[in-house]
Amino acid sequence: MDLRLADRVVVVTGGASGIGAACVEAFRAEGARVAVVDREPSAPWPVDVTDEARVAAALDAVAATHGGIDILVCCAGISGPVGTHVPEIAVRDWDSVMAVNARGAFLSAKHAVPHLRRAEAPSIVLLASDSSLLASEGMAPYCASKGAVLMLGKALATDLAPDGIRVNCVCPSIVDTPMSRADMGCEDGFDGVGYPVQAAAEVAALVVFLASPVARPVNGTHLLSDFGMAAKSGFPMD
């Protein structure tokens, strides 16, 4: 299938590792020109997505360099304290997770919009999570932040509909990335863990499709990628 992404300019935040890096590779395979925005100093566009002035400057610079921006993918995110219940969560940890995951996506979208308005088939894809929909014990900051990302996507789609800018979310369950390996205590990988784990490249394929002009009718919604786990009732059968 031709996704009609050749020569389109794509900005990927958090593009230096994990799902973001897989998205960069997938877009480039489709012929897109990709700008990697990441807090890593070695990134082509080293930016802390919680810093509004730096986000705005980076997106303006990308647009000036490449002649515009067609697609924004917000992958920058952190997990914060995992396995910590609410009474033990420090406010600074709560604020840090909300700042990167929710405010970072908001700022990236806010400052990409002036450029996206000039694009032929503009779109935004936000990386949410199955934790946007289902809570996991000991992950309150992450769940709250990803719930915010999911609703931000709907709000953006509503606000930006007159501009023709589509906004959708991808909500994966556990993905094999360095961050999730560290969070789950699986530094050597997820073989034999007893639950399904998806590859970053599998998530990236969904992102690329939703971002592409081929998905033109799809707007303001989310794609839950969780092996059907949320479809199963918790009703006791025994």
ABEGO torsion letter per residue (X at the ends): XBAGABGBBBBBBGAABEAAAAAAAAAAAAGBBBBBBBABAABABBBBAABAAAAAAAAAAAAAAAGEBABBBBABBBAEBBGBBAAABBAAAAAAAAAAAAAAAAAAAAAAAAAAAABABBBBBBBBBAAAABBBBGAAAAAAAAAAAAAAAAAAAAAAAAAGBBBBBBBBBBBBBAAAAAAAGBAAEABGAGBBBBBAAAAAAAAAAAABAAAAABBGBBBBBAGGAAABBABBAX
